[in-house]
Amino acid sequence: MIEMHNLRKLVVEQYFTEAHFEAFLQVVDRLHDAAAVGKLEAVSPLDARTIIGWLDDIIFTAEETIRELQDMSKQPADEAEGWSDN
């Protein structure tokens, strides 16, 4: 499993790699494992309602990103607008 200091390093790097996605998946999987056995407090100081809110936001953003990536294949790259690196 990836260590937290390595996760922080991955998060601040400029480009997304397979390592970034793997680290994120490991964090969510660990959260899932803890929730499945009723031991949420072992992995997070946040309450279930707060975590659900974050997960809902992550799911929404991921679904929007998927749609945007699918749409990218339908338009030339120079037509893409609205890019911001923050």
N, C-alpha and C positions, 0 to 999 in steps of 0.2 A: 504494500500500500504506500502511496506517496506521502511523504512527511509534509507537515504544514508549512515549514519554511520553503520547501521546494514548490508547494502550491502557490505561495505568495509570489515567488520569483516568476512562475509561469504566468500568473495573472497580469503582471506589469510589463511583460514582454510585448513588443509591438505586434507581432504576427501570431495568428492562431495556427497551431500545429495539432497533429494527432495527440501529442502529449498533453496539450491544453484540454482537449475533449476527454481524454482518458482520465485526467485528474478530476475534472468536473463530474464525470460519471461515477468515479470512485466515491466522491463526497456524497452524491445523491444516493448511491447504493448503500453507503454506511448509514445514512439517515433512514433509509427504508428498512434496513436490518433492525435498527434500534426501535423504530416504530412498530415493526411486526411483532416484537416481543415485549412491547410496552415499556421500553427503557429509553425513551427520548432524552431524559435528563442526562444520560451517560454521554451523549454526543452534542448536546446543544443547551445553552441557557435559555433559549427562546421557548415560549409556550407553543402548543400545537396550532392554535389559531394564527399566530404570527407566522409560523412556518408555512402553513397552508396559504396564507397571503403571498408570501415570497414565491412559493411553488407555482401558484396561479399566475403571477407576473412572469416567471420564467417560462412557463408553458405558452402564455400568450405571445411573448417576445420570440420564442423559438418558432412557433407556428407562423408568425408574421415574417420571420427571416426565411423560413422555408418557401413561403409564397414569393417573396422578393427574389430569392435565388432561382426559383422556377421561372419567374417572369424575365430574369436577366437573359435567359437563353432565347427569349423571343424578341429581344431588341438589341440593336447594335450598342456597343460599349460607350460610344460617344454621345448617346442619347440619355444615358443615366444622369439624373440630376439629384441634388439634395444630399450629396455625400458630405459627411462631417467626421473627423477623426476623434471626436469626443462623445 
